[in-house]
């Protein structure tokens, strides 16, 4: 990956639910989906995304 593409990649992605594309990588898209973390009792303890 070229330095400019890497910089665009790190700037474009975010730890939030959504679809992300990066200039220079036009044939790729990243789909970030929400993840629910539960404890052993099934209680929601954290949400990521």
Buried (B, 14 or more C-beta within 10 A) or exposed (E): EEEEEEEBBEEEEEEEEEEBEBEBBEEEEEEBEEEEEEEEEEEEEEEEE
